[in-house]
């Protein structure tokens, strides 16, 4: 059964999509079966995986409205090595259409349950807001991966996200937990970034991934070629960092509690449900 993880942060521009597609490519490179679900109406994860969002016949929009199954909406680009349920601007309409529907926050969870045996990992790229789309992702996931820049405002946004995860954990999805915080676009030459990184490690301890993704031009260039950086330039420092991160993810999930188990009690720490 697949491990399902949201890549989420309520602050925009922190590298969620870059993390989702490059982690997927890194996991595929080390032999994992991976599905990426693009829950952002901008469709960047779709385009960044080499799939033209404008030509899609079926998308995650159709999955959420139950007009097709997850398997029917799945696309594959052999170059990247993983599957994608794509998104385009039609998904923005789902926000309105889901409001009056039954099980509106569980639509994605139920759809992914039908394909879970086909994958080792499902990565959900969430939009940068707390919406019904993000809520579907959080309700359907076993955990959250939080990419963040080591800057002051990123710390402020992290506090809001942790509170959101706590609320979903307490009221909607008892299995949800923070898997870890990933430091992205990191430049060790900047003193402030070093200081924020140290604060994260002091406060969140082992919830901070050991892997660090450096600021890297090749990662930024890759989406214009419709490829993750791991595929576009495997020798770049950014690509190598994501492959290392993928290996760390595989090791970390081995230490997680079994699927479907319930925590003995919710933690009161700022790190959220453990």
VOMARDO-225171 format. One line per 2 residues: number of its first residue (from 1); for each residue x, y, z of N, C-alpha, C. Coordinates in Angstrom, 1 decimal, m for minus. Layout:
NUM	X Y Z X Y Z X Y Z | ... .
***
This chain:
1	0.8 m1.2 0.0 0.0 0.0 0.0 0.9 1.3 0.0 | 0.5 2.2 m0.8 1.3 3.4 m1.0 1.3 4.3 0.3 .
3	2.4 4.9 0.5 2.5 6.0 1.5 2.1 7.3 0.8 | 1.2 8.0 1.3 0.7 9.2 0.7 1.1 10.4 1.5 .
5	1.8 11.4 0.8 2.3 12.5 1.4 1.9 13.8 0.7 | 1.5 14.8 1.4 1.3 16.1 0.9 2.6 16.9 0.9 .
7	2.9 17.6 m0.1 4.0 18.6 m0.1 3.2 20.0 0.0 | 3.3 20.5 1.2 2.4 21.7 1.5 3.2 22.8 2.3 .
9	2.8 24.0 2.0 3.2 25.2 2.8 2.2 26.3 2.4 | 1.6 26.9 3.4 0.6 28.0 3.0 1.3 29.2 2.5 .
11	2.6 29.3 2.6 3.3 30.5 2.0 3.7 30.1 0.5 | 3.4 31.0 m0.4 3.8 30.8 m1.8 5.2 31.0 m2.1 .
13	5.7 30.4 m3.2 7.1 30.6 m3.7 8.1 30.0 m2.8 | 7.8 28.9 m2.1 8.8 28.2 m1.3 9.4 26.9 m1.9 .
15	8.9 26.6 m3.1 9.5 25.4 m3.8 8.7 24.2 m3.6 | 7.4 24.3 m3.4 6.6 23.1 m3.2 6.6 22.2 m4.5 .
17	6.3 22.8 m5.6 6.3 22.0 m6.8 7.6 21.5 m7.2 | 8.7 22.3 m7.1 10.0 21.8 m7.3 10.3 20.6 m6.4 .
19	9.9 20.7 m5.2 10.2 19.6 m4.3 9.4 18.3 m4.7 | 8.1 18.5 m5.1 7.3 17.4 m5.4 7.8 16.6 m6.6 .
21	8.1 17.4 m7.7 8.5 16.7 m8.9 9.9 16.1 m8.8 | 10.8 16.8 m8.1 12.2 16.3 m8.0 12.3 15.2 m7.0 .
23	11.5 15.2 m5.9 11.4 14.1 m5.0 10.9 12.8 m5.7 | 9.8 13.1 m6.5 9.2 12.0 m7.3 10.3 11.3 m8.3 .
25	11.0 12.2 m9.0 12.0 11.7 m9.9 13.2 11.0 m9.1 | 13.5 11.6 m8.0 14.6 10.9 m7.2 14.1 9.6 m6.6 .
27	12.9 9.5 m6.2 12.4 8.2 m5.7 12.3 7.2 m6.9 | 11.9 7.6 m8.0 11.8 6.7 m9.2 13.2 6.2 m9.6 .
29	14.2 7.1 m9.4 15.6 6.8 m9.8 16.1 5.7 m8.9 | 15.6 5.6 m7.6 16.1 4.5 m6.7 15.1 3.4 m6.6 .
31	14.3 3.3 m7.6 13.5 2.1 m7.8 12.1 2.1 m7.2 | 11.6 3.2 m6.8 10.3 3.3 m6.2 9.2 3.6 m7.2 .
33	8.0 3.1 m7.0 6.9 3.4 m7.9 6.1 4.6 m7.3 | 6.0 5.7 m8.2 5.6 7.0 m7.6 4.5 7.5 m8.5 .
35	3.5 8.1 m7.8 2.4 8.9 m8.5 2.4 10.3 m7.9 | 2.4 11.3 m8.8 2.3 12.7 m8.4 0.9 13.2 m8.7 .
37	0.2 13.7 m7.7 m1.1 14.3 m7.9 m1.0 15.8 m7.8 | m1.3 16.5 m8.9 m1.2 17.9 m9.0 m2.5 18.5 m8.5 .
39	m2.6 19.1 m7.3 m3.8 19.7 m6.7 m3.8 21.3 m6.9 | m2.9 21.8 m7.7 m2.8 23.2 m7.8 m3.4 23.6 m9.2 .
41	m4.4 24.5 m9.3 m4.9 24.9 m10.6 m3.9 25.5 m11.6 | m2.8 25.9 m11.1 m1.8 26.4 m12.0 m1.2 25.3 m12.8 .
43	m1.2 24.1 m12.3 m0.8 22.9 m13.1 0.7 22.9 m13.3 | 1.5 23.5 m12.4 3.0 23.5 m12.6 3.6 22.2 m12.5 .
45	3.1 21.3 m11.5 3.7 20.0 m11.4 3.4 19.2 m12.6 | 2.3 19.4 m13.3 1.9 18.7 m14.5 2.9 19.1 m15.6 .
47	3.1 20.4 m15.8 4.0 20.9 m16.9 5.4 20.5 m16.6 | 5.8 20.6 m15.3 7.1 20.2 m14.9 7.5 18.8 m15.0 .
49	6.4 18.0 m15.3 6.6 16.5 m15.5 6.5 16.2 m17.0 | 6.5 17.2 m17.8 6.5 17.0 m19.2 5.2 16.7 m19.8 .
51	4.1 17.0 m19.1 2.8 16.8 m19.6 2.1 18.1 m19.9 | 1.5 18.2 m21.1 0.9 19.5 m21.5 m0.5 19.6 m20.8 .
53	m0.7 20.5 m19.9 m1.9 20.6 m19.1 m3.1 21.0 m20.0 | m2.8 21.7 m21.1 m3.8 22.2 m22.0 m4.5 21.1 m22.8 .
55	m3.8 20.0 m23.0 m4.3 18.9 m23.8 m4.9 17.7 m23.0 | m4.9 17.9 m21.7 m5.4 16.8 m20.9 m6.9 16.6 m21.1 .
57	m7.3 15.4 m21.3 m8.8 15.1 m21.4 m9.4 14.8 m20.0 | m8.6 14.2 m19.1 m9.1 14.0 m17.8 m8.0 14.5 m16.8 .
59	m8.5 15.1 m15.7 m7.6 15.7 m14.7 m8.1 15.4 m13.3 | m7.3 15.9 m12.4 m7.7 15.7 m11.0 m9.1 16.3 m10.7 .
61	m9.5 17.3 m11.5 m10.8 17.9 m11.4 m11.9 16.8 m11.6 | m11.7 16.0 m12.6 m12.7 15.0 m12.9 m12.7 13.9 m11.8 .
63	m11.5 13.6 m11.3 m11.4 12.7 m10.2 m12.2 13.2 m8.9 | m12.0 14.4 m8.6 m12.7 15.0 m7.4 m14.2 15.0 m7.6 .
65	m14.7 15.2 m8.8 m16.1 15.3 m9.1 m16.6 13.9 m9.4 | m15.8 12.9 m9.3 m16.1 11.5 m9.5 m16.7 11.2 m10.9 .
67	m16.2 11.9 m11.9 m16.6 11.6 m13.2 m15.6 10.7 m13.9 | m14.6 10.4 m13.2 m13.6 9.3 m13.7 m12.8 8.8 m12.5 .
69	m12.2 7.7 m12.7 m11.3 7.2 m11.6 m9.9 7.7 m11.6 | m9.2 7.5 m10.6 m7.8 8.0 m10.5 m7.0 7.3 m11.6 .
71	m7.2 6.0 m11.8 m6.5 5.3 m12.8 m6.7 5.9 m14.2 | m8.0 6.2 m14.5 m8.3 6.8 m15.8 m7.7 8.1 m16.1 .
73	m7.4 8.9 m15.0 m6.9 10.2 m15.2 m5.3 10.2 m15.1 | m4.7 9.1 m14.9 m3.3 9.0 m14.8 m2.6 9.1 m16.1 .
75	m1.5 9.9 m16.1 m0.7 10.1 m17.3 0.7 9.7 m17.0 | 1.5 9.3 m18.0 2.9 8.9 m17.8 3.8 9.5 m18.8 .
77	4.9 10.1 m18.4 5.9 10.6 m19.3 7.1 9.7 m19.0 | 7.5 8.8 m19.9 8.6 7.8 m19.7 9.9 8.5 m19.3 .
79	10.1 9.7 m19.7 11.4 10.4 m19.4 11.5 10.6 m17.9 | 10.4 10.9 m17.2 10.6 11.2 m15.8 10.5 10.0 m14.9 .
81	9.8 8.9 m15.3 9.8 7.7 m14.5 8.7 7.6 m13.5 | 7.8 8.5 m13.4 6.7 8.4 m12.5 5.4 8.8 m13.2 .
83	4.3 8.5 m12.5 3.0 8.8 m13.1 2.4 10.1 m12.5 | 1.5 10.7 m13.2 1.0 12.0 m12.8 m0.6 12.0 m13.0 .
85	m1.3 12.5 m12.0 m2.7 12.9 m12.3 m2.6 14.4 m12.4 | m2.8 14.9 m13.6 m2.6 16.3 m13.9 m3.7 17.3 m13.4 .
87	m3.4 18.6 m13.6 m4.3 19.6 m13.3 m4.2 20.8 m14.3 | m5.2 21.5 m14.4 m5.2 22.7 m15.2 m6.2 23.7 m14.6 .
89	m6.4 24.8 m15.2 m7.2 25.9 m14.6 m8.7 25.5 m14.3 | m9.1 24.4 m14.9 m10.5 23.9 m14.6 m10.6 23.6 m13.1 .
91	m9.5 23.2 m12.5 m9.5 22.8 m11.1 m10.0 23.9 m10.2 | m9.8 25.2 m10.6 m10.2 26.3 m9.8 m11.7 26.2 m9.6 .
93	m12.5 25.7 m10.6 m13.9 25.6 m10.4 m14.3 24.6 m9.4 | m13.4 23.6 m9.1 m13.8 22.6 m8.2 m14.0 23.2 m6.8 .
95	m13.4 24.3 m6.5 m13.6 24.9 m5.2 m15.0 25.2 m4.9 | m15.7 25.7 m6.0 m17.1 26.1 m5.9 m18.0 24.9 m5.9 .
97	m17.7 24.0 m6.8 m18.6 22.8 m7.1 m18.5 21.8 m5.9 | m17.4 21.8 m5.2 m17.3 20.8 m4.1 m18.1 21.2 m2.9 .
99	m18.3 22.5 m2.7 m18.9 23.0 m1.5 m20.2 22.3 m1.1 | m21.1 22.1 m2.0 m22.4 21.5 m1.7 m22.4 20.0 m1.8 .
101	m21.3 19.4 m2.1 m21.3 17.9 m2.3 m21.0 17.2 m1.0 | m21.5 15.9 m1.0 m21.2 15.1 0.2 m19.8 14.6 0.1 .
103	m19.2 14.4 1.3 m17.8 13.9 1.4 m16.9 14.8 0.7 | m17.1 16.1 0.7 m16.3 17.0 m0.1 m14.8 17.0 0.2 .
105	m14.5 16.7 1.5 m13.1 16.7 1.8 m12.4 15.3 1.8 | m13.2 14.3 1.3 m12.7 12.9 1.3 m12.6 12.4 m0.1 .
107	m12.9 13.2 m1.1 m13.0 12.8 m2.5 m11.7 12.2 m3.0 | m10.6 12.9 m2.7 m9.3 12.5 m3.1 m8.8 11.2 m2.4 .
109	m9.1 11.1 m1.1 m8.7 10.0 m0.3 m9.4 8.7 m0.9 | m10.6 8.8 m1.2 m11.3 7.6 m1.7 m10.8 7.2 m3.1 .
111	m10.5 8.2 m3.9 m10.0 7.9 m5.3 m8.6 7.3 m5.2 | m7.8 7.8 m4.3 m6.4 7.2 m4.2 m6.4 5.8 m3.6 .
113	m7.4 5.5 m2.8 m7.5 4.1 m2.2 m7.6 3.1 m3.3 | m8.1 3.4 m4.5 m8.3 2.5 m5.5 m7.0 2.2 m6.3 .
115	m6.0 3.0 m6.2 m4.8 2.8 m6.9 m3.6 2.6 m6.0 | m3.9 2.6 m4.7 m2.8 2.6 m3.7 m1.8 1.4 m3.8 .
117	m2.3 0.3 m4.2 m1.5 m0.9 m4.4 m0.5 m0.9 m5.5 | m0.7 0.1 m6.4 0.1 0.2 m7.6 1.4 1.0 m7.4 .
119	1.4 1.7 m6.2 2.5 2.6 m6.0 3.2 2.4 m4.6 | 4.4 2.8 m4.5 5.1 2.9 m3.2 4.9 4.2 m2.5 .
121	4.8 5.3 m3.3 4.6 6.7 m2.9 3.6 7.4 m3.7 | 2.8 8.2 m3.1 1.9 9.2 m3.8 2.3 10.5 m3.2 .
123	2.7 11.5 m4.0 3.0 12.8 m3.6 2.0 13.8 m4.1 | 1.4 14.5 m3.2 0.3 15.5 m3.6 0.9 16.9 m3.5 .
125	0.9 17.6 m4.6 1.4 19.0 m4.7 0.2 19.9 m4.4 | 0.2 20.5 m3.2 m0.9 21.3 m2.8 m0.7 22.8 m3.2 .
127	m1.9 23.5 m3.4 m1.8 24.9 m3.6 m1.4 25.7 m2.4 | m0.9 27.0 m2.6 m0.4 27.7 m1.4 m1.5 28.4 m0.7 .
129	m2.5 27.7 m0.2 m3.6 28.3 0.5 m4.3 27.1 1.2 | m5.1 27.5 2.3 m5.9 26.5 2.9 m7.3 26.6 2.3 .
131	m7.5 25.6 1.4 m8.8 25.6 0.6 m9.3 24.2 0.7 | m10.4 24.0 0.0 m11.0 22.6 m0.1 m10.0 21.7 m0.9 .
133	m9.2 22.2 m1.8 m8.3 21.4 m2.5 m7.2 20.9 m1.5 | m6.6 21.9 m0.7 m5.6 21.5 0.2 m6.2 20.6 1.3 .
135	m7.4 20.8 1.7 m8.1 20.0 2.7 m8.2 18.5 2.2 | m8.6 18.4 0.9 m8.6 17.0 0.3 m7.3 16.3 0.4 .
137	m6.2 17.1 0.1 m4.9 16.5 0.2 m4.5 16.1 1.6 | m4.8 17.0 2.6 m4.5 16.6 4.0 m5.3 15.5 4.5 .
139	m6.6 15.4 4.1 m7.4 14.3 4.6 m7.1 13.0 4.0 | m6.4 13.0 2.8 m6.1 11.8 2.2 m4.7 11.3 2.4 .
141	m3.9 12.1 3.2 m2.5 11.8 3.3 m2.1 11.2 4.6 | m1.0 10.5 4.7 m0.5 9.9 5.9 0.5 10.9 6.6 .
143	1.0 11.9 5.8 1.9 12.8 6.4 2.1 14.0 5.5 | 2.8 15.0 6.0 3.1 16.3 5.3 4.6 16.5 5.2 .
145	5.1 16.8 4.1 6.4 17.2 3.9 6.4 18.7 3.7 | 7.1 19.5 4.5 7.1 21.0 4.4 8.4 21.5 3.9 .
147	8.4 22.0 2.6 9.6 22.7 2.1 9.6 24.1 2.6 | 10.7 24.6 3.0 10.7 26.0 3.4 12.1 26.6 3.3 .
149	12.1 27.9 3.0 13.3 28.7 2.9 13.7 29.1 4.3 | 14.9 29.2 4.6 15.4 29.6 5.9 15.4 31.2 6.0 .
151	14.2 31.7 6.1 14.1 33.2 6.2 13.0 33.5 7.2 | 13.0 34.7 7.7 12.1 35.1 8.9 10.7 34.8 8.5 .
153	10.2 35.3 7.4 8.8 35.2 7.1 8.4 33.7 6.8 | 9.3 32.9 6.4 9.0 31.5 6.3 8.7 30.9 7.7 .
155	9.4 31.3 8.7 9.1 30.9 10.1 7.6 31.3 10.5 | 7.2 32.5 10.1 5.9 32.9 10.4 4.8 32.0 9.7 .
157	5.1 31.7 8.5 4.2 30.9 7.7 4.1 29.4 8.3 | 5.3 29.0 8.8 5.3 27.6 9.3 4.4 27.5 10.5 .
159	4.4 28.5 11.3 3.5 28.4 12.5 2.0 28.2 12.1 | 1.6 28.9 11.1 0.2 28.8 10.6 0.0 27.4 10.0 .
161	0.9 26.9 9.3 0.8 25.5 8.7 0.7 24.5 9.8 | 1.5 24.6 10.8 1.5 23.6 11.9 0.2 23.6 12.6 .
163	m0.4 24.8 12.8 m1.7 24.9 13.4 m2.8 24.2 12.6 | m2.7 24.4 11.2 m3.6 23.8 10.3 m3.5 22.3 10.4 .
165	m2.3 21.8 10.4 m2.1 20.3 10.4 m2.7 19.7 11.8 | m2.4 20.5 12.9 m3.0 20.0 14.1 m4.5 19.9 14.1 .
167	m5.2 20.9 13.5 m6.6 20.9 13.4 m7.1 19.7 12.6 | m6.5 19.5 11.4 m6.9 18.4 10.6 m6.7 17.1 11.3 .
169	m5.5 17.0 12.0 m5.2 15.8 12.7 m6.2 15.5 13.8 | m6.7 16.5 14.5 m7.6 16.4 15.6 m9.0 16.1 15.2 .
171	m9.4 16.7 14.0 m10.8 16.6 13.7 m11.2 15.8 12.4 | m10.2 15.6 11.5 m10.5 14.9 10.3 m9.7 13.7 9.9 .
173	m8.4 13.7 10.3 m7.5 12.7 9.8 m6.5 12.3 10.9 | m6.9 11.4 11.8 m6.0 11.1 12.9 m4.6 10.5 12.5 .
175	m4.5 10.0 11.3 m3.3 9.4 10.8 m2.3 10.5 10.4 | m2.7 11.7 10.2 m1.9 12.8 9.6 m0.8 13.2 10.6 .
177	0.4 13.3 10.1 1.6 13.7 10.9 2.6 14.5 10.1 | 3.4 15.3 10.7 4.4 16.0 10.0 5.6 15.0 9.8 .
179	5.9 14.7 8.5 7.0 13.8 8.2 8.3 14.5 8.4 | 8.4 15.8 7.9 9.7 16.5 8.1 9.7 17.8 7.4 .
181	10.6 18.7 7.8 10.8 20.0 7.2 12.0 19.9 6.3 | 11.9 20.3 5.1 13.0 20.3 4.1 13.5 21.7 3.8 .
183	14.7 22.0 4.1 15.3 23.3 3.8 15.7 23.4 2.4 | 15.1 24.3 1.7 15.3 24.5 0.2 15.8 25.8 m0.1 .
185	16.4 25.9 m1.4 17.0 27.2 m1.8 18.0 27.7 m0.8 | 18.7 26.8 m0.2 19.6 27.2 0.9 21.0 27.7 0.4 .
187	21.4 28.8 1.0 22.7 29.4 0.6 23.5 29.5 2.0 | 24.5 28.7 2.2 25.2 28.7 3.5 26.0 29.9 3.7 .
189	26.2 30.7 2.6 27.0 32.0 2.8 26.2 33.1 3.5 | 24.8 32.9 3.5 24.0 33.9 4.1 23.8 33.6 5.6 .
191	24.2 34.5 6.5 24.2 34.3 7.9 22.8 34.1 8.4 | 21.8 34.9 7.9 20.5 34.7 8.4 19.9 33.3 8.1 .
193	20.3 32.7 7.0 19.8 31.4 6.6 20.4 30.4 7.6 | 21.6 30.5 7.9 22.3 29.6 8.8 21.6 29.7 10.2 .
195	21.3 31.0 10.6 20.6 31.2 11.9 19.3 30.5 12.0 | 18.5 30.7 10.9 17.1 30.2 10.9 17.2 28.6 10.8 .
197	18.2 28.1 10.1 18.4 26.7 10.0 18.7 26.1 11.4 | 19.5 26.8 12.2 19.8 26.4 13.5 18.6 26.4 14.4 .
199	17.8 27.5 14.2 16.6 27.6 15.0 15.6 26.4 14.7 | 15.5 26.1 13.5 14.6 24.9 13.1 15.1 23.6 13.7 .
201	16.4 23.4 13.7 16.9 22.1 14.2 16.8 22.1 15.7 | 16.9 23.3 16.4 16.8 23.4 17.8 15.3 23.1 18.3 .
203	14.4 23.7 17.5 13.0 23.6 17.9 12.3 22.3 17.4 | 12.6 21.8 16.2 11.9 20.7 15.6 12.8 19.4 15.7 .
205	14.0 19.5 16.0 14.9 18.4 16.2 14.9 17.4 15.0 | 14.5 16.1 15.2 14.6 15.2 14.1 13.5 15.3 13.1 .
207	12.6 16.3 13.3 11.6 16.6 12.2 12.2 17.3 11.1 | 13.5 17.8 11.2 14.2 18.5 10.2 15.0 17.5 9.4 .
209	14.7 17.4 8.1 15.5 16.4 7.3 17.0 16.8 7.3 | 17.8 15.8 7.3 19.3 16.0 7.2 19.6 16.6 5.8 .
211	18.9 16.2 4.8 19.2 16.7 3.4 18.8 18.1 3.3 | 19.6 18.9 2.6 19.4 20.3 2.3 19.5 20.5 0.8 .
213	18.5 21.2 0.3 18.5 21.5 m1.1 19.1 22.9 m1.4 | 20.3 23.0 m2.1 20.9 24.3 m2.3 20.2 25.1 m3.3 .
215	20.4 26.4 m3.3 20.0 27.2 m4.4 20.8 26.8 m5.6 | 20.1 26.5 m6.7 20.7 25.9 m7.9 20.1 26.3 m9.2 .
217	20.9 26.9 m10.1 20.3 27.4 m11.3 19.7 26.3 m12.2 | 20.3 25.1 m12.2 19.8 24.0 m13.0 18.4 23.6 m12.6 .
219	18.1 23.6 m11.3 16.8 23.3 m10.8 15.8 24.3 m11.3 | 16.2 25.6 m11.4 15.3 26.6 m11.8 15.1 26.6 m13.3 .
221	16.1 26.1 m14.1 15.9 26.0 m15.5 15.1 24.9 m16.0 | 15.1 23.8 m15.2 14.5 22.5 m15.6 13.0 22.6 m16.1 .
223	12.2 23.3 m15.3 10.7 23.4 m15.7 10.5 23.9 m17.1 | 11.4 24.8 m17.6 11.2 25.3 m18.9 11.4 24.3 m20.0 .
225	12.0 23.2 m19.6 12.2 22.0 m20.5 11.2 20.9 m20.2 | 10.3 21.2 m19.3 9.3 20.2 m19.0 9.8 18.9 m18.3 .
227	10.9 19.2 m17.5 11.5 18.1 m16.8 11.9 18.5 m15.3 | 11.9 17.5 m14.4 12.4 17.8 m13.1 13.9 18.0 m13.2 .
229	14.5 18.7 m12.3 16.0 18.9 m12.3 16.7 17.6 m12.2 | 16.2 16.6 m11.5 16.9 15.3 m11.4 17.1 14.6 m12.7 .
231	16.1 14.9 m13.6 16.2 14.3 m15.0 16.9 15.2 m15.9 | 16.7 16.5 m15.8 17.3 17.5 m16.7 18.8 17.5 m16.6 .
233	19.3 17.6 m15.4 20.8 17.6 m15.2 21.1 16.8 m14.0 | 21.2 15.4 m14.1 21.4 14.6 m12.9 22.7 14.9 m12.2 .
235	23.7 15.5 m12.9 25.0 15.8 m12.2 25.0 17.1 m11.4 | 24.0 17.9 m11.5 23.9 19.2 m10.8 23.8 19.0 m9.3 .
237	24.3 19.9 m8.5 24.2 19.8 m7.1 22.8 19.7 m6.6 | 21.9 20.4 m7.2 20.5 20.4 m6.8 19.9 19.0 m7.0 .
239	20.2 18.4 m8.2 19.7 17.1 m8.5 20.2 16.0 m7.6 | 21.5 16.1 m7.3 22.1 15.1 m6.4 21.5 15.3 m5.0 .
241	21.2 16.5 m4.6 20.6 16.7 m3.3 19.2 16.1 m3.2 | 18.5 16.2 m4.3 17.1 15.6 m4.2 17.2 14.0 m4.3 .
243	18.2 13.5 m4.9 18.3 12.0 m4.9 18.7 11.6 m3.5 | 19.6 12.3 m2.9 19.9 12.0 m1.5 18.7 12.2 m0.6 .
245	17.9 13.2 m0.8 16.6 13.4 0.0 15.7 12.2 m0.2 | 15.6 11.7 m1.5 14.7 10.6 m1.7 15.1 9.4 m0.9 .
247	16.4 9.1 m0.9 17.0 8.0 m0.1 16.6 8.2 1.4 | 16.8 9.4 1.9 16.4 9.7 3.3 15.0 9.5 3.5 .
249	14.1 9.8 2.6 12.7 9.6 2.7 12.4 8.1 2.9 | 13.0 7.3 2.1 12.7 5.9 2.2 13.1 5.3 3.5 .
251	14.3 5.8 4.0 14.7 5.4 5.4 13.8 5.9 6.4 | 13.3 7.1 6.3 12.4 7.7 7.3 11.1 7.0 7.4 .
253	10.5 6.6 6.3 9.2 6.0 6.4 9.2 4.6 7.0 | 10.4 4.0 7.0 10.5 2.7 7.6 10.4 2.9 9.2 .
255	10.6 4.1 9.7 10.5 4.3 11.1 9.1 4.8 11.5 | 8.2 5.1 10.6 6.9 5.6 10.9 6.0 4.5 11.5 .
257	5.0 4.9 12.2 4.1 3.9 12.7 3.4 3.3 11.6 | 2.9 2.0 11.7 2.2 1.3 10.7 1.0 2.1 10.1 .
259	0.7 1.9 8.8 m0.5 2.5 8.3 m1.7 2.1 9.0 | m2.6 3.1 9.2 m3.9 2.9 9.8 m3.9 2.8 11.3 .
261	m2.7 2.9 11.9 m2.6 2.9 13.4 m3.0 4.3 13.9 | m3.3 4.4 15.2 m3.7 5.7 15.8 m2.7 6.0 16.8 .
263	m2.3 7.3 16.9 m1.3 7.7 17.9 m2.0 7.6 19.3 | m1.2 7.4 20.3 m1.7 7.3 21.7 m2.3 8.6 22.1 .
265	m1.7 9.7 21.8 m2.2 11.0 22.1 m1.6 12.0 21.2 | m2.3 13.1 21.0 m1.7 14.2 20.2 m0.7 15.0 21.0 .
267	0.4 15.4 20.4 1.4 16.1 21.1 1.0 17.5 21.3 | 1.5 18.2 22.3 1.3 19.6 22.6 2.4 20.4 22.1 .
269	3.4 19.8 21.5 4.6 20.5 21.1 4.3 21.3 19.8 | 5.1 22.3 19.5 4.9 23.1 18.3 5.1 22.3 17.0 .
271	5.7 21.1 17.1 6.0 20.3 15.9 4.8 19.6 15.4 | 3.6 19.7 16.1 2.4 19.1 15.7 2.4 17.6 15.9 .
273	1.4 16.9 15.3 1.3 15.4 15.6 2.6 14.7 15.1 | 3.1 13.8 16.0 4.3 13.1 15.7 4.0 11.7 15.2 .
***
